[in-house]
Amino acid sequence: MIVEVRLPQWGMGMTEGTIVEWECEVGDEIVEGDVLAEVEVAKATEELVSPVAGTVEAILVKVDETADVRDVLLTVRTADT
């Protein structure tokens, strides 16, 4: 199964975030709770963690690109496929 990892809303006024660094690459095996990326939001940096275990299928937002809350940042293929 493909799981879409979206940009969460870490604060009430948050509307977007900028990818500072990816901690994973396409093809990496990850487990639930792994840090996937560092995201800058409202002059702070937050860690995007994986909600599932699996293989990184695609990274859709590049470093220094800004995404809106709930945008898909990457996809993960789980073992349920």
Rosetta constraint file for C-alpha pairs under 8 A:
AtomPair CA 1 CA 77 HARMONIC 5.65 0.50
AtomPair CA 1 CA 78 HARMONIC 5.41 0.50
AtomPair CA 1 CA 79 HARMONIC 7.10 0.50
AtomPair CA 1 CA 80 HARMONIC 5.41 0.50
AtomPair CA 1 CA 81 HARMONIC 4.61 0.50
AtomPair CA 2 CA 75 HARMONIC 6.43 0.50
AtomPair CA 2 CA 76 HARMONIC 5.59 0.50
AtomPair CA 2 CA 77 HARMONIC 4.54 0.50
AtomPair CA 2 CA 78 HARMONIC 6.35 0.50
AtomPair CA 2 CA 81 HARMONIC 7.90 0.50
AtomPair CA 3 CA 52 HARMONIC 7.94 0.50
AtomPair CA 3 CA 75 HARMONIC 5.54 0.50
AtomPair CA 3 CA 76 HARMONIC 5.14 0.50
AtomPair CA 3 CA 77 HARMONIC 6.32 0.50
AtomPair CA 3 CA 78 HARMONIC 7.26 0.50
AtomPair CA 4 CA 72 HARMONIC 5.98 0.50
AtomPair CA 4 CA 73 HARMONIC 7.55 0.50
AtomPair CA 4 CA 74 HARMONIC 6.17 0.50
AtomPair CA 4 CA 75 HARMONIC 4.60 0.50
AtomPair CA 4 CA 76 HARMONIC 6.58 0.50
AtomPair CA 5 CA 50 HARMONIC 7.46 0.50
AtomPair CA 5 CA 51 HARMONIC 7.58 0.50
AtomPair CA 5 CA 72 HARMONIC 5.63 0.50
AtomPair CA 5 CA 73 HARMONIC 5.85 0.50
AtomPair CA 5 CA 74 HARMONIC 5.42 0.50
AtomPair CA 5 CA 75 HARMONIC 5.82 0.50
AtomPair CA 5 CA 76 HARMONIC 7.46 0.50
AtomPair CA 6 CA 69 HARMONIC 7.50 0.50
AtomPair CA 6 CA 70 HARMONIC 5.01 0.50
AtomPair CA 6 CA 71 HARMONIC 5.23 0.50
AtomPair CA 6 CA 72 HARMONIC 4.21 0.50
AtomPair CA 6 CA 73 HARMONIC 5.41 0.50
AtomPair CA 6 CA 74 HARMONIC 7.26 0.50
AtomPair CA 7 CA 17 HARMONIC 7.60 0.50
AtomPair CA 7 CA 48 HARMONIC 7.82 0.50
AtomPair CA 7 CA 67 HARMONIC 7.41 0.50
AtomPair CA 7 CA 68 HARMONIC 7.11 0.50
AtomPair CA 7 CA 69 HARMONIC 5.10 0.50
AtomPair CA 7 CA 70 HARMONIC 4.85 0.50
AtomPair CA 7 CA 71 HARMONIC 5.64 0.50
AtomPair CA 7 CA 72 HARMONIC 6.53 0.50
AtomPair CA 7 CA 73 HARMONIC 6.46 0.50
AtomPair CA 8 CA 69 HARMONIC 5.82 0.50
AtomPair CA 8 CA 70 HARMONIC 5.90 0.50
AtomPair CA 9 CA 14 HARMONIC 6.01 0.50
AtomPair CA 9 CA 15 HARMONIC 7.24 0.50
AtomPair CA 9 CA 69 HARMONIC 5.80 0.50
AtomPair CA 9 CA 70 HARMONIC 7.48 0.50
AtomPair CA 10 CA 14 HARMONIC 6.75 0.50
AtomPair CA 14 CA 41 HARMONIC 7.18 0.50
AtomPair CA 14 CA 42 HARMONIC 7.21 0.50
AtomPair CA 14 CA 69 HARMONIC 7.47 0.50
AtomPair CA 15 CA 68 HARMONIC 5.86 0.50
AtomPair CA 15 CA 69 HARMONIC 5.42 0.50
AtomPair CA 16 CA 41 HARMONIC 6.85 0.50
AtomPair CA 16 CA 66 HARMONIC 6.67 0.50
AtomPair CA 16 CA 67 HARMONIC 5.51 0.50
AtomPair CA 16 CA 68 HARMONIC 4.15 0.50
AtomPair CA 16 CA 69 HARMONIC 5.20 0.50
AtomPair CA 17 CA 39 HARMONIC 6.03 0.50
AtomPair CA 17 CA 40 HARMONIC 5.53 0.50
AtomPair CA 17 CA 41 HARMONIC 4.84 0.50
AtomPair CA 17 CA 42 HARMONIC 7.86 0.50
AtomPair CA 17 CA 66 HARMONIC 5.47 0.50
AtomPair CA 17 CA 67 HARMONIC 5.56 0.50
AtomPair CA 17 CA 68 HARMONIC 6.49 0.50
AtomPair CA 17 CA 69 HARMONIC 7.29 0.50
AtomPair CA 18 CA 39 HARMONIC 5.45 0.50
AtomPair CA 18 CA 40 HARMONIC 5.10 0.50
AtomPair CA 18 CA 41 HARMONIC 6.73 0.50
AtomPair CA 18 CA 63 HARMONIC 7.60 0.50
AtomPair CA 18 CA 64 HARMONIC 5.89 0.50
AtomPair CA 18 CA 65 HARMONIC 5.53 0.50
AtomPair CA 18 CA 66 HARMONIC 4.14 0.50
AtomPair CA 18 CA 67 HARMONIC 6.30 0.50
AtomPair CA 19 CA 37 HARMONIC 7.02 0.50
AtomPair CA 19 CA 38 HARMONIC 6.20 0.50
AtomPair CA 19 CA 39 HARMONIC 4.63 0.50
AtomPair CA 19 CA 40 HARMONIC 6.40 0.50
AtomPair CA 19 CA 61 HARMONIC 7.45 0.50
AtomPair CA 19 CA 62 HARMONIC 6.86 0.50
AtomPair CA 19 CA 63 HARMONIC 4.96 0.50
AtomPair CA 19 CA 64 HARMONIC 5.34 0.50
AtomPair CA 19 CA 65 HARMONIC 5.92 0.50
AtomPair CA 19 CA 66 HARMONIC 6.51 0.50
AtomPair CA 20 CA 37 HARMONIC 7.41 0.50
AtomPair CA 20 CA 38 HARMONIC 5.39 0.50
AtomPair CA 20 CA 39 HARMONIC 5.41 0.50
AtomPair CA 20 CA 40 HARMONIC 6.31 0.50
AtomPair CA 20 CA 63 HARMONIC 5.59 0.50
AtomPair CA 20 CA 64 HARMONIC 5.83 0.50
AtomPair CA 21 CA 37 HARMONIC 5.60 0.50
AtomPair CA 21 CA 38 HARMONIC 5.24 0.50
AtomPair CA 21 CA 39 HARMONIC 7.27 0.50
AtomPair CA 21 CA 63 HARMONIC 5.82 0.50
AtomPair CA 22 CA 36 HARMONIC 6.09 0.50
AtomPair CA 22 CA 37 HARMONIC 4.33 0.50
AtomPair CA 22 CA 38 HARMONIC 6.52 0.50
AtomPair CA 22 CA 63 HARMONIC 7.07 0.50
AtomPair CA 23 CA 35 HARMONIC 6.58 0.50
AtomPair CA 23 CA 36 HARMONIC 4.94 0.50
AtomPair CA 23 CA 37 HARMONIC 5.11 0.50
AtomPair CA 23 CA 38 HARMONIC 7.58 0.50
AtomPair CA 24 CA 28 HARMONIC 6.37 0.50
AtomPair CA 24 CA 36 HARMONIC 5.67 0.50
AtomPair CA 24 CA 37 HARMONIC 7.35 0.50
AtomPair CA 24 CA 56 HARMONIC 7.70 0.50
AtomPair CA 25 CA 56 HARMONIC 6.77 0.50
AtomPair CA 25 CA 59 HARMONIC 7.59 0.50
AtomPair CA 26 CA 55 HARMONIC 7.67 0.50
AtomPair CA 26 CA 56 HARMONIC 4.96 0.50
AtomPair CA 26 CA 57 HARMONIC 5.61 0.50
AtomPair CA 26 CA 58 HARMONIC 5.70 0.50
AtomPair CA 26 CA 59 HARMONIC 6.74 0.50
AtomPair CA 27 CA 55 HARMONIC 5.74 0.50
AtomPair CA 27 CA 56 HARMONIC 5.18 0.50
AtomPair CA 27 CA 57 HARMONIC 6.26 0.50
AtomPair CA 28 CA 55 HARMONIC 5.53 0.50
AtomPair CA 28 CA 56 HARMONIC 5.47 0.50
AtomPair CA 29 CA 53 HARMONIC 7.64 0.50
AtomPair CA 29 CA 54 HARMONIC 5.72 0.50
AtomPair CA 29 CA 55 HARMONIC 4.52 0.50
AtomPair CA 29 CA 56 HARMONIC 6.59 0.50
AtomPair CA 30 CA 34 HARMONIC 6.42 0.50
AtomPair CA 30 CA 50 HARMONIC 7.67 0.50
AtomPair CA 30 CA 52 HARMONIC 7.97 0.50
AtomPair CA 30 CA 53 HARMONIC 5.41 0.50
AtomPair CA 30 CA 54 HARMONIC 5.47 0.50
AtomPair CA 30 CA 55 HARMONIC 6.06 0.50
AtomPair CA 30 CA 56 HARMONIC 7.27 0.50
AtomPair CA 31 CA 50 HARMONIC 7.02 0.50
AtomPair CA 31 CA 52 HARMONIC 6.24 0.50
AtomPair CA 31 CA 53 HARMONIC 3.93 0.50
AtomPair CA 31 CA 54 HARMONIC 6.42 0.50
AtomPair CA 32 CA 49 HARMONIC 7.56 0.50
AtomPair CA 32 CA 50 HARMONIC 5.13 0.50
AtomPair CA 32 CA 51 HARMONIC 5.25 0.50
AtomPair CA 32 CA 52 HARMONIC 4.39 0.50
AtomPair CA 32 CA 53 HARMONIC 4.79 0.50
AtomPair CA 33 CA 49 HARMONIC 5.24 0.50
AtomPair CA 33 CA 50 HARMONIC 5.02 0.50
AtomPair CA 33 CA 51 HARMONIC 6.31 0.50
AtomPair CA 33 CA 52 HARMONIC 7.46 0.50
AtomPair CA 34 CA 49 HARMONIC 5.36 0.50
AtomPair CA 34 CA 50 HARMONIC 5.40 0.50
AtomPair CA 35 CA 47 HARMONIC 6.19 0.50
AtomPair CA 35 CA 48 HARMONIC 5.76 0.50
AtomPair CA 35 CA 49 HARMONIC 4.37 0.50
AtomPair CA 35 CA 50 HARMONIC 6.41 0.50
AtomPair CA 36 CA 47 HARMONIC 7.37 0.50
AtomPair CA 36 CA 48 HARMONIC 5.54 0.50
AtomPair CA 36 CA 49 HARMONIC 5.43 0.50
AtomPair CA 36 CA 50 HARMONIC 6.29 0.50
AtomPair CA 37 CA 47 HARMONIC 5.93 0.50
AtomPair CA 37 CA 48 HARMONIC 5.17 0.50
AtomPair CA 37 CA 49 HARMONIC 7.31 0.50
AtomPair CA 38 CA 45 HARMONIC 6.40 0.50
AtomPair CA 38 CA 46 HARMONIC 5.79 0.50
AtomPair CA 38 CA 47 HARMONIC 4.84 0.50
AtomPair CA 38 CA 48 HARMONIC 6.23 0.50
AtomPair CA 39 CA 45 HARMONIC 5.46 0.50
AtomPair CA 39 CA 46 HARMONIC 5.21 0.50
AtomPair CA 39 CA 47 HARMONIC 6.23 0.50
AtomPair CA 39 CA 48 HARMONIC 6.89 0.50
AtomPair CA 40 CA 44 HARMONIC 5.58 0.50
AtomPair CA 40 CA 45 HARMONIC 4.38 0.50
AtomPair CA 40 CA 46 HARMONIC 6.30 0.50
AtomPair CA 41 CA 45 HARMONIC 6.05 0.50
AtomPair CA 41 CA 46 HARMONIC 7.12 0.50
AtomPair CA 52 CA 76 HARMONIC 7.84 0.50
AtomPair CA 52 CA 78 HARMONIC 7.35 0.50
AtomPair CA 53 CA 76 HARMONIC 7.91 0.50
AtomPair CA 53 CA 78 HARMONIC 6.18 0.50
AtomPair CA 53 CA 79 HARMONIC 7.97 0.50
AtomPair CA 54 CA 76 HARMONIC 5.97 0.50
AtomPair CA 54 CA 77 HARMONIC 5.37 0.50
AtomPair CA 54 CA 78 HARMONIC 4.27 0.50
AtomPair CA 54 CA 79 HARMONIC 6.23 0.50
AtomPair CA 55 CA 76 HARMONIC 5.41 0.50
AtomPair CA 55 CA 77 HARMONIC 5.15 0.50
AtomPair CA 55 CA 78 HARMONIC 6.51 0.50
AtomPair CA 56 CA 74 HARMONIC 7.50 0.50
AtomPair CA 56 CA 75 HARMONIC 6.16 0.50
AtomPair CA 56 CA 76 HARMONIC 4.52 0.50
AtomPair CA 56 CA 77 HARMONIC 6.39 0.50
AtomPair CA 57 CA 74 HARMONIC 7.44 0.50
AtomPair CA 57 CA 75 HARMONIC 5.34 0.50
AtomPair CA 57 CA 76 HARMONIC 5.07 0.50
AtomPair CA 57 CA 77 HARMONIC 5.90 0.50
AtomPair CA 58 CA 74 HARMONIC 5.45 0.50
AtomPair CA 58 CA 75 HARMONIC 5.26 0.50
AtomPair CA 58 CA 76 HARMONIC 7.22 0.50
AtomPair CA 59 CA 73 HARMONIC 6.29 0.50
AtomPair CA 59 CA 74 HARMONIC 4.34 0.50
AtomPair CA 59 CA 75 HARMONIC 6.67 0.50
AtomPair CA 60 CA 72 HARMONIC 7.16 0.50
AtomPair CA 60 CA 73 HARMONIC 5.25 0.50
AtomPair CA 60 CA 74 HARMONIC 5.30 0.50
AtomPair CA 60 CA 75 HARMONIC 8.00 0.50
AtomPair CA 61 CA 65 HARMONIC 6.26 0.50
AtomPair CA 61 CA 66 HARMONIC 7.72 0.50
AtomPair CA 61 CA 67 HARMONIC 7.36 0.50
AtomPair CA 61 CA 73 HARMONIC 5.47 0.50
AtomPair CA 61 CA 74 HARMONIC 7.31 0.50
AtomPair CA 67 CA 71 HARMONIC 6.16 0.50
AtomPair CA 67 CA 73 HARMONIC 7.77 0.50
AtomPair CA 77 CA 81 HARMONIC 7.54 0.50
